[in-house]
Amino acid sequence: MKCLIAAAGQGTRLREKGESKPLIELGGVPIIERVILNARAGGLDDFYVVTGYRGTKVRDFLDELSERENISITHIINEEWQRPNGLSVSCAKDVIEGPFVLTMCDHLFDPEIIKDLLSHDHEEGTVTLCVDYNIENPVVDLEDVTRVNCTKNEINNIGKIIRDYNAFDTGIFYCTSAMFAALEQSAKEGDESISGAMNVLGAKDKARTFDVKGRLWLDVDDPMAFGKAIVYVDQGKL
C-alpha cells in the first residue's frame, strides 16, 4: 500500500532543534525515519515523500534510509514549498496511482491506527480522515491543532479556527483520486490547504471520518510538542 508524506515545509517553530524539521532527531532517530518506520509497521510499504525546503539534504537521507532498511522511497519535489500544504499533495497527482495513505513528516502515531485504517471498507470517490474524538487530549496543542466538526462517519466542517467542533484532525488520511480533484477545486476558490480540500469533499458528502479510538498520535510542531515526543519515545510508545 502506498504512503504519501508531506515534508516540504520550513518548520520554523522547531528551528532551535535543527535547520531541517524532518531530520531533527528524537531519541537519536530523525523524525521522518520514525514516521516511515511506524507507517511500515502499520502495513504501508511503498513511500512517496514530497520535499521542498532544504530538500537535497532530506532526499540524501531518504536514499540512505531506503538502502539501509530496504524501503521503496520515491522523491517528489515541491518547488513552491512556501505555499500551503495542499500544494505538496497536488505535486503527487501524476506520480501516485490508486489509493494511498497521506500523512505529515512531523506526525508520529501508533502503527495500530494504520492497521485499522487499512482494514476498513473505504468507498470509491471518498477521502477518509482519521480523527480523535478526545477533545480533552492533553498532548494536543489547542492553539495549533486542526479542528473537525463531524458525525460518526462524515465531516461537516474542518479548520483551525472553527468554534463548533467535536474532534481533532490527526493528519492521517486514506485518499482516493478524489483528493486531487478536491485540492484543485479548493485552490480555485482561494484555499490551497488540505483542510480546504476536505471541506470541498464534505460539501459533496465525500469526506469520511475514522475514529483512532484513543490511540496515541502527536504533531511534533514546536518545542513543547518535541518535549512530549521525547517522553513517549523514551517510554517506547512512539
Backbone as CSV, one residue per row, in Angstrom:
resi,resn,N_x,N_y,N_z,CA_x,CA_y,CA_z,C_x,C_y,C_z
1,MET,0.843,-1.197,0.000,0.000,0.000,0.000,0.876,1.243,0.000
2,LYS,0.483,2.240,-0.779,1.272,3.458,-0.932,1.061,4.423,0.237
3,CYS,2.103,5.196,0.520,2.042,6.218,1.559,2.700,7.485,1.036
4,LEU,1.963,8.591,1.087,2.490,9.888,0.695,2.773,10.704,1.951
5,ILE,3.984,11.221,2.062,4.379,12.009,3.228,4.741,13.420,2.789
6,ALA,4.062,14.398,3.368,4.358,15.807,3.074,5.491,16.269,3.977
7,ALA,6.627,16.644,3.363,7.818,17.032,4.134,8.506,18.227,3.496
8,ALA,7.706,19.151,2.939,8.293,20.254,2.170,8.449,21.547,2.955
9,GLY,7.767,21.673,4.084,7.712,22.942,4.791,9.000,23.333,5.502
10,GLN,8.992,24.549,6.015,10.190,25.119,6.627,10.348,24.733,8.095
11,GLY,9.261,24.527,8.802,9.344,24.115,10.198,9.999,25.129,11.099
12,THR,9.592,26.395,10.985,10.282,27.466,11.704,10.174,27.338,13.223
13,ARG,9.089,26.766,13.727,8.908,26.717,15.180,9.815,25.694,15.855
14,LEU,10.451,24.839,15.055,11.423,23.887,15.620,12.844,24.223,15.193
15,ARG,13.055,25.447,14.706,14.366,25.819,14.189,15.464,25.672,15.228
16,GLU,15.142,25.882,16.515,16.158,25.756,17.559,16.661,24.322,17.701
17,LYS,15.894,23.358,17.185,16.287,21.947,17.276,17.073,21.484,16.046
18,GLY,16.952,22.233,14.948,17.654,21.847,13.729,17.130,22.623,12.539
19,GLU,17.928,22.704,11.488,17.569,23.509,10.323,16.547,22.815,9.430
20,SER,16.461,21.494,9.513,15.515,20.744,8.677,14.646,19.888,9.581
21,LYS,13.351,20.246,9.690,12.474,19.537,10.622,12.455,18.013,10.410
22,PRO,12.348,17.508,9.185,12.298,16.043,9.014,13.513,15.318,9.577
23,LEU,14.650,16.024,9.652,15.889,15.381,10.080,16.231,15.633,11.542
24,ILE,15.384,16.383,12.250,15.603,16.572,13.684,15.443,15.222,14.387
25,GLU,16.366,14.919,15.271,16.358,13.595,15.894,15.550,13.551,17.183
26,LEU,14.822,12.465,17.328,14.106,12.128,18.557,14.684,10.813,19.058
27,GLY,15.370,10.852,20.174,15.998,9.637,20.661,17.017,9.080,19.697
28,GLY,17.718,9.979,18.989,18.762,9.550,18.056,18.264,9.140,16.686
29,VAL,16.947,9.251,16.440,16.360,8.848,15.153,15.623,10.041,14.541
30,PRO,15.941,10.417,13.286,15.248,11.543,12.651,13.728,11.342,12.651
31,ILE,13.003,12.437,12.814,11.543,12.356,12.874,10.973,11.635,11.667
32,ILE,11.451,11.959,10.465,10.869,11.352,9.275,11.141,9.852,9.210
33,GLU,12.260,9.422,9.767,12.513,7.981,9.818,11.511,7.300,10.745
34,ARG,11.222,7.920,11.871,10.220,7.355,12.779,8.850,7.267,12.098
35,VAL,8.488,8.300,11.352,7.204,8.295,10.646,7.152,7.137,9.652
36,ILE,8.206,6.987,8.871,8.230,5.933,7.853,8.224,4.545,8.487
37,LEU,9.014,4.343,9.531,9.066,3.023,10.165,7.745,2.687,10.859
38,ASN,7.099,3.685,11.466,5.787,3.444,12.070,4.751,3.100,11.003
39,ALA,4.816,3.822,9.876,3.885,3.548,8.788,4.114,2.150,8.218
40,ARG,5.377,1.765,8.094,5.672,0.412,7.594,5.171,-0.645,8.574
41,ALA,5.324,-0.388,9.864,4.817,-1.327,10.872,3.301,-1.456,10.796
42,GLY,2.651,-0.397,10.288,1.199,-0.431,10.141,0.728,-1.105,8.865
43,GLY,1.660,-1.408,7.949,1.275,-2.123,6.738,1.516,-1.379,5.437
44,LEU,2.138,-0.217,5.483,2.452,0.534,4.267,3.859,0.170,3.793
45,ASP,4.038,0.065,2.487,5.337,-0.431,2.012,5.900,0.297,0.794
46,ASP,5.192,1.280,0.274,5.643,1.993,-0.918,5.512,3.490,-0.632
47,PHE,6.645,4.163,-0.406,6.618,5.522,0.118,6.960,6.566,-0.943
48,TYR,6.249,7.677,-0.866,6.451,8.836,-1.732,6.585,10.034,-0.805
49,VAL,7.689,10.740,-0.884,7.940,11.842,0.038,8.102,13.141,-0.742
50,VAL,7.274,14.133,-0.382,7.347,15.446,-1.025,8.287,16.337,-0.215
51,THR,9.366,16.751,-0.823,10.338,17.614,-0.155,10.375,18.979,-0.824
52,GLY,10.888,19.964,-0.096,10.974,21.321,-0.630,12.093,22.083,0.036
53,TYR,11.804,22.672,1.204,12.806,23.441,1.939,13.978,22.542,2.335
54,ARG,15.200,22.963,1.996,16.417,22.172,2.245,16.226,20.723,1.792
55,GLY,15.590,20.582,0.652,15.191,19.256,0.179,16.327,18.324,-0.188
56,THR,17.435,18.870,-0.677,18.544,18.000,-1.085,19.047,17.164,0.082
57,LYS,19.211,17.795,1.225,19.697,17.081,2.404,18.705,16.013,2.851
58,VAL,17.418,16.330,2.790,16.393,15.360,3.180,16.384,14.185,2.205
59,ARG,16.463,14.476,0.927,16.457,13.399,-0.071,17.682,12.510,0.060
60,ASP,18.833,13.094,0.349,20.041,12.293,0.554,19.842,11.335,1.729
61,PHE,19.250,11.835,2.805,18.997,10.964,3.949,18.014,9.859,3.584
62,LEU,16.963,10.196,2.853,15.962,9.196,2.486,16.557,8.120,1.583
63,ASP,17.482,8.500,0.720,18.163,7.499,-0.116,18.945,6.524,0.762
64,GLU,19.612,7.062,1.772,20.369,6.209,2.701,19.418,5.298,3.475
65,LEU,18.301,5.853,3.940,17.314,5.066,4.682,16.714,3.970,3.806
66,SER,16.434,4.306,2.562,15.868,3.338,1.624,16.777,2.130,1.457
67,GLU,18.078,2.407,1.313,19.043,1.313,1.143,19.235,0.531,2.433
68,ARG,19.315,1.258,3.546,19.558,0.608,4.841,18.408,-0.289,5.279
69,GLU,17.186,0.171,5.066,16.007,-0.554,5.547,15.262,-1.306,4.445
70,ASN,15.796,-1.251,3.223,15.150,-1.908,2.080,13.704,-1.436,1.927
71,ILE,13.543,-0.104,1.864,12.232,0.516,1.733,12.177,1.266,0.409
72,SER,11.081,1.106,-0.324,10.889,1.848,-1.568,10.476,3.284,-1.245
73,ILE,11.304,4.256,-1.642,11.015,5.662,-1.399,11.197,6.431,-2.702
74,THR,10.126,7.056,-3.165,10.149,7.861,-4.385,10.131,9.341,-4.004
75,HIS,11.006,10.119,-4.624,11.067,11.546,-4.332,10.086,12.337,-5.199
76,ILE,9.402,13.282,-4.566,8.574,14.259,-5.266,9.013,15.632,-4.754
77,ILE,9.272,16.554,-5.660,9.794,17.864,-5.258,8.731,18.946,-5.424
78,ASN,8.539,19.713,-4.369,7.646,20.870,-4.392,8.514,22.131,-4.395
79,GLU,8.632,22.750,-5.553,9.467,23.944,-5.674,8.825,25.155,-5.003
80,GLU,7.518,25.087,-4.753,6.798,26.206,-4.142,6.393,25.848,-2.715
81,TRP,7.369,25.405,-1.946,7.119,24.893,-0.606,6.621,25.956,0.368
82,GLN,6.748,27.238,0.006,6.258,28.302,0.895,4.738,28.373,0.919
83,ARG,4.092,27.803,-0.077,2.634,27.850,-0.189,1.991,26.783,0.717
84,PRO,0.677,26.824,0.919,0.004,25.882,1.831,0.218,24.417,1.476
85,ASN,-0.039,23.534,2.466,0.325,22.117,2.348,-0.411,21.355,1.256
86,GLY,-1.553,21.870,0.819,-2.272,21.171,-0.237,-1.480,21.070,-1.519
87,LEU,-0.593,22.043,-1.758,0.204,22.021,-2.973,1.157,20.830,-2.985
88,SER,1.687,20.475,-1.817,2.585,19.316,-1.737,1.857,18.041,-2.150
89,VAL,0.607,17.920,-1.717,-0.180,16.743,-2.094,-0.480,16.775,-3.588
90,SER,-0.817,17.943,-4.118,-1.109,18.066,-5.548,0.082,17.668,-6.412
91,CYS,1.296,17.869,-5.898,2.503,17.504,-6.655,2.575,16.008,-6.945
92,ALA,1.820,15.217,-6.189,1.851,13.755,-6.361,0.821,13.257,-7.365
93,LYS,0.012,14.158,-7.911,-1.110,13.752,-8.761,-0.697,12.845,-9.909
94,ASP,0.394,13.168,-10.576,0.813,12.393,-11.743,1.830,11.307,-11.398
95,VAL,2.060,11.116,-10.105,3.060,10.133,-9.673,2.416,8.916,-9.007
96,ILE,1.405,9.160,-8.203,0.743,8.083,-7.462,-0.526,7.642,-8.183
97,GLU,-0.687,6.335,-8.352,-1.911,5.769,-8.914,-2.610,4.933,-7.847
98,GLY,-3.916,5.011,-7.824,-4.680,4.206,-6.879,-4.729,4.851,-5.505
99,PRO,-5.363,4.179,-4.562,-5.498,4.738,-3.205,-4.159,4.816,-2.485
100,PHE,-4.068,5.738,-1.543,-2.848,5.892,-0.757,-3.188,6.501,0.588
101,VAL,-2.300,6.277,1.553,-2.417,6.926,2.853,-1.544,8.168,2.824
102,LEU,-2.114,9.278,3.279,-1.397,10.548,3.355,-1.122,10.884,4.813
103,THR,0.110,11.301,5.103,0.417,11.795,6.435,1.505,12.861,6.340
104,MET,1.872,13.412,7.482,2.824,14.518,7.527,4.152,14.048,8.133
105,CYS,5.239,14.712,7.771,6.557,14.277,8.222,6.777,14.504,9.709
106,ASP,5.902,15.288,10.360,6.097,15.579,11.780,4.987,15.028,12.659
107,HIS,4.177,14.116,12.119,3.112,13.493,12.898,3.508,12.060,13.247
108,LEU,3.736,11.823,14.527,4.035,10.471,14.999,2.736,9.806,15.429
109,PHE,2.679,8.488,15.279,1.417,7.799,15.559,1.654,6.323,15.861
110,ASP,0.701,5.753,16.571,0.678,4.322,16.853,0.406,3.579,15.544
111,PRO,1.255,2.625,15.145,1.034,1.886,13.896,-0.319,1.183,13.833
112,GLU,-0.918,0.909,14.999,-2.224,0.250,15.001,-3.288,1.112,14.323
113,ILE,-3.105,2.425,14.326,-4.039,3.308,13.617,-4.037,2.962,12.129
114,ILE,-2.849,2.798,11.565,-2.732,2.461,10.141,-3.322,1.078,9.861
115,LYS,-3.034,0.121,10.712,-3.582,-1.226,10.512,-5.102,-1.201,10.465
116,ASP,-5.717,-0.507,11.400,-7.177,-0.410,11.428,-7.710,0.327,10.205
117,LEU,-7.028,1.402,9.823,-7.459,2.183,8.669,-7.441,1.348,7.393
118,LEU,-6.410,0.534,7.220,-6.295,-0.293,6.020,-7.331,-1.414,5.992
119,SER,-7.752,-1.856,7.153,-8.730,-2.953,7.203,-10.166,-2.450,7.032
120,HIS,-10.341,-1.144,7.060,-11.667,-0.538,6.933,-12.136,-0.586,5.481
121,ASP,-13.443,-0.646,5.276,-14.023,-0.662,3.934,-14.230,0.782,3.462
122,HIS,-13.425,1.221,2.504,-13.474,2.601,2.027,-14.292,2.714,0.740
123,GLU,-15.094,3.757,0.660,-15.925,3.987,-0.515,-15.123,4.651,-1.628
124,GLU,-15.354,4.226,-2.846,-14.707,4.844,-4.000,-15.155,6.303,-4.103
125,GLY,-14.209,7.181,-4.426,-14.549,8.583,-4.610,-14.643,9.386,-3.334
126,THR,-14.210,8.789,-2.223,-14.225,9.497,-0.945,-12.793,9.625,-0.412
127,VAL,-12.633,10.486,0.588,-11.369,10.599,1.328,-11.719,10.497,2.805
128,THR,-10.958,9.698,3.529,-11.234,9.442,4.933,-10.146,10.048,5.805
129,LEU,-10.568,10.812,6.801,-9.642,11.423,7.755,-9.715,10.698,9.096
130,CYS,-8.569,10.330,9.628,-8.527,9.753,10.975,-8.700,10.891,11.986
131,VAL,-9.691,10.753,12.846,-9.987,11.805,13.815,-9.887,11.270,15.242
132,ASP,-9.599,12.184,16.141,-9.525,11.883,17.566,-10.696,12.601,18.243
133,TYR,-11.629,11.829,18.796,-12.804,12.421,19.430,-12.535,12.883,20.860
134,ASN,-11.336,12.623,21.360,-10.983,13.067,22.714,-10.501,14.508,22.647
135,ILE,-11.436,15.454,22.725,-11.051,16.868,22.607,-10.454,17.416,23.904
136,GLU,-10.284,16.530,24.886,-9.560,16.890,26.104,-8.167,16.271,26.101
137,ASN,-7.757,15.737,24.971,-6.473,15.054,24.845,-5.328,15.978,25.285
138,PRO,-4.594,15.632,26.336,-3.564,16.526,26.879,-2.345,16.712,25.982
139,VAL,-2.137,15.850,25.001,-0.968,16.009,24.131,-1.230,16.990,22.991
140,VAL,-2.474,17.409,22.823,-2.845,18.262,21.697,-2.650,19.741,22.032
141,ASP,-2.051,20.474,21.110,-1.879,21.921,21.232,-3.122,22.599,20.665
142,LEU,-3.966,23.098,21.521,-5.227,23.695,21.088,-5.025,24.953,20.246
143,GLU,-3.876,25.573,20.366,-3.602,26.775,19.592,-3.243,26.451,18.144
144,ASP,-2.892,25.200,17.870,-2.403,24.856,16.532,-3.190,23.735,15.849
145,VAL,-3.843,22.870,16.618,-4.491,21.699,16.042,-5.613,22.094,15.087
146,THR,-5.805,21.273,14.058,-6.937,21.463,13.154,-8.155,20.775,13.754
147,ARG,-9.244,21.509,13.833,-10.464,21.034,14.492,-11.465,20.512,13.462
148,VAL,-12.271,19.570,13.897,-13.229,18.931,12.992,-14.612,18.901,13.618
149,ASN,-15.598,19.301,12.851,-16.996,19.109,13.225,-17.512,17.969,12.365
150,CYS,-17.918,16.887,13.006,-18.275,15.711,12.225,-19.307,14.843,12.938
151,THR,-19.911,13.967,12.168,-20.736,12.913,12.722,-19.836,11.696,12.875
152,LYS,-20.418,10.568,13.151,-19.625,9.342,13.295,-18.910,8.988,12.002
153,ASN,-19.477,9.370,10.869,-18.911,8.948,9.589,-18.562,10.083,8.635
154,GLU,-19.094,11.289,8.837,-18.955,12.334,7.838,-18.445,13.648,8.438
155,ILE,-17.706,14.398,7.622,-17.172,15.696,8.043,-18.110,16.807,7.604
156,ASN,-18.465,17.657,8.553,-19.288,18.827,8.251,-18.438,20.070,8.022
157,ASN,-17.368,20.203,8.817,-16.507,21.381,8.713,-15.152,21.050,9.329
158,ILE,-14.112,21.654,8.797,-12.769,21.407,9.312,-11.937,22.675,9.159
159,GLY,-11.150,22.986,10.182,-10.301,24.169,10.125,-9.684,24.456,11.484
160,LYS,-8.724,25.355,11.524,-8.027,25.656,12.775,-8.814,26.603,13.678
161,ILE,-9.740,27.369,13.113,-10.399,28.383,13.931,-11.898,28.135,14.108
162,ILE,-12.407,26.992,13.712,-13.833,26.740,13.905,-14.117,26.555,15.401
163,ARG,-15.224,27.083,15.857,-15.570,27.030,17.282,-16.386,25.792,17.638
164,ASP,-17.235,25.362,16.713,-18.110,24.218,16.972,-17.440,22.962,16.446
165,TYR,-16.734,22.265,17.329,-16.007,21.071,16.894,-16.158,19.961,17.931
166,ASN,-15.984,18.726,17.473,-16.085,17.586,18.385,-14.979,16.557,18.158
167,ALA,-13.970,16.932,17.362,-12.864,16.012,17.091,-11.655,16.801,16.602
168,PHE,-10.495,16.115,16.608,-9.257,16.699,16.094,-8.788,15.943,14.852
169,ASP,-8.177,16.673,13.953,-7.542,16.121,12.760,-6.184,15.544,13.164
170,THR,-5.958,14.250,12.943,-4.697,13.609,13.324,-3.629,13.704,12.239
171,GLY,-4.006,14.192,11.063,-3.036,14.290,9.974,-2.815,12.999,9.222
172,ILE,-3.731,12.046,9.371,-3.639,10.772,8.650,-4.902,10.624,7.807
173,PHE,-4.740,10.407,6.510,-5.866,10.323,5.579,-5.750,9.064,4.720
174,TYR,-6.902,8.487,4.393,-6.957,7.453,3.358,-7.533,8.132,2.125
175,CYS,-6.718,8.245,1.082,-7.100,9.040,-0.090,-7.367,8.188,-1.325
176,THR,-8.332,8.640,-2.093,-8.524,8.182,-3.464,-8.172,9.369,-4.362
177,SER,-8.339,9.194,-5.658,-8.040,10.291,-6.582,-8.949,11.497,-6.349
178,ALA,-10.032,11.299,-5.598,-10.930,12.403,-5.270,-10.195,13.518,-4.532
179,MET,-9.138,13.186,-3.818,-8.373,14.205,-3.106,-7.775,15.225,-4.078
180,PHE,-7.248,14.763,-5.199,-6.608,15.671,-6.147,-7.624,16.620,-6.786
181,ALA,-8.792,16.099,-7.129,-9.837,16.942,-7.712,-10.310,17.983,-6.698
182,ALA,-10.423,17.573,-5.434,-10.867,18.491,-4.386,-9.829,19.571,-4.126
183,LEU,-8.554,19.209,-4.159,-7.492,20.200,-3.986,-7.527,21.239,-5.103
184,GLU,-7.763,20.772,-6.320,-7.834,21.689,-7.461,-9.009,22.651,-7.310
185,GLN,-10.169,22.129,-6.920,-11.337,22.996,-6.752,-11.127,23.984,-5.611
186,SER,-10.587,23.495,-4.494,-10.365,24.363,-3.348,-9.378,25.481,-3.681
187,ALA,-8.336,25.153,-4.438,-7.348,26.164,-4.835,-7.997,27.242,-5.697
188,LYS,-8.876,26.842,-6.600,-9.574,27.807,-7.449,-10.448,28.734,-6.616
189,GLU,-10.908,28.214,-5.473,-11.749,29.000,-4.577,-10.928,29.804,-3.571
190,GLY,-9.592,29.717,-3.677,-8.719,30.538,-2.855,-8.116,29.870,-1.634
191,ASP,-8.296,28.573,-1.490,-7.760,27.850,-0.332,-6.927,26.675,-0.823
192,GLU,-5.596,26.756,-0.636,-4.700,25.699,-1.122,-4.341,24.683,-0.034
193,SER,-5.087,24.656,1.037,-4.778,23.738,2.136,-5.477,22.392,1.972
194,ILE,-4.968,21.399,2.685,-5.621,20.088,2.711,-6.999,20.212,3.356
195,SER,-7.101,21.030,4.391,-8.408,21.236,5.040,-9.414,21.823,4.064
196,GLY,-8.955,22.723,3.200,-9.843,23.290,2.185,-10.403,22.206,1.281
197,ALA,-9.538,21.282,0.885,-9.992,20.171,0.040,-10.994,19.288,0.775
198,MET,-10.766,19.064,2.060,-11.696,18.237,2.828,-13.055,18.930,2.968
199,ASN,-13.067,20.248,3.063,-14.341,20.959,3.104,-15.076,20.866,1.772
200,VAL,-14.326,20.887,0.677,-14.929,20.688,-0.643,-15.570,19.305,-0.709
201,LEU,-14.844,18.304,-0.242,-15.370,16.933,-0.254,-16.574,16.808,0.680
202,GLY,-16.498,17.481,1.832,-17.607,17.425,2.775,-18.887,17.979,2.184
203,ALA,-18.757,19.061,1.418,-19.926,19.671,0.783,-20.565,18.735,-0.240
204,LYS,-19.783,17.781,-0.736,-20.281,16.817,-1.718,-20.612,15.465,-1.075
205,ASP,-20.579,15.420,0.270,-20.815,14.180,1.001,-19.791,13.111,0.621
206,LYS,-18.530,13.537,0.466,-17.464,12.617,0.086,-16.313,12.619,1.097
207,ALA,-16.498,13.273,2.247,-15.461,13.310,3.290,-15.889,12.417,4.441
208,ARG,-15.098,11.415,4.729,-15.436,10.438,5.755,-14.502,10.575,6.958
209,THR,-14.926,10.025,8.092,-14.106,10.029,9.299,-13.802,8.607,9.736
210,PHE,-12.677,8.466,10.435,-12.284,7.174,11.004,-11.744,7.422,12.401
211,ASP,-12.346,6.812,13.386,-12.006,7.020,14.789,-10.707,6.302,15.152
212,VAL,-9.723,7.041,15.697,-8.461,6.413,16.100,-8.590,5.697,17.444
213,LYS,-9.750,5.802,18.057,-10.086,5.026,19.265,-9.109,5.267,20.415
214,GLY,-8.727,6.518,20.577,-7.876,6.877,21.704,-6.418,6.517,21.554
215,ARG,-6.036,5.980,20.414,-4.626,5.624,20.220,-3.760,6.876,20.119
216,LEU,-2.489,6.714,20.449,-1.572,7.838,20.561,-1.163,8.394,19.201
217,TRP,-1.195,9.709,19.093,-0.649,10.429,17.936,-0.171,11.782,18.443
218,LEU,0.788,12.352,17.749,1.367,13.607,18.226,1.958,14.381,17.057
219,ASP,1.549,15.649,16.961,2.106,16.562,15.967,3.323,17.244,16.590
220,VAL,4.512,16.883,16.119,5.754,17.421,16.686,6.095,18.711,15.945
221,ASP,5.419,19.803,16.345,5.490,21.032,15.566,6.172,22.195,16.279
222,ASP,6.449,22.055,17.585,7.098,23.132,18.325,7.871,22.532,19.499
223,PRO,8.660,23.318,20.215,9.480,22.775,21.301,8.676,22.048,22.383
224,MET,7.471,22.534,22.703,6.675,21.852,23.720,6.261,20.460,23.257
225,ALA,5.804,20.361,22.016,5.423,19.058,21.468,6.646,18.148,21.349
226,PHE,7.793,18.735,21.022,9.030,17.959,20.935,9.346,17.336,22.290
227,GLY,9.182,18.115,23.364,9.431,17.588,24.707,8.498,16.435,25.039
228,LYS,7.226,16.546,24.648,6.274,15.456,24.876,6.686,14.219,24.086
229,ALA,7.125,14.447,22.849,7.528,13.325,21.996,8.707,12.574,22.594
230,ILE,9.670,13.309,23.153,10.828,12.670,23.784,10.384,11.721,24.890
231,VAL,9.423,12.164,25.696,8.917,11.325,26.794,8.315,10.042,26.243
232,TYR,7.466,10.164,25.224,6.817,8.972,24.665,7.814,8.053,23.962
233,VAL,8.803,8.646,23.287,9.841,7.833,22.646,10.624,7.060,23.704
234,ASP,10.987,7.727,24.790,11.728,7.062,25.856,10.918,5.930,26.479
235,GLN,9.588,6.071,26.471,8.708,5.037,27.011,8.408,3.931,26.002
236,GLY,8.914,4.103,24.771,8.684,3.108,23.726,7.295,3.147,23.143
237,LYS,6.594,4.296,23.275,5.226,4.395,22.787,5.123,5.015,21.391
238,LEU,6.212,5.627,20.936,6.223,6.225,19.589,7.524,5.889,18.877
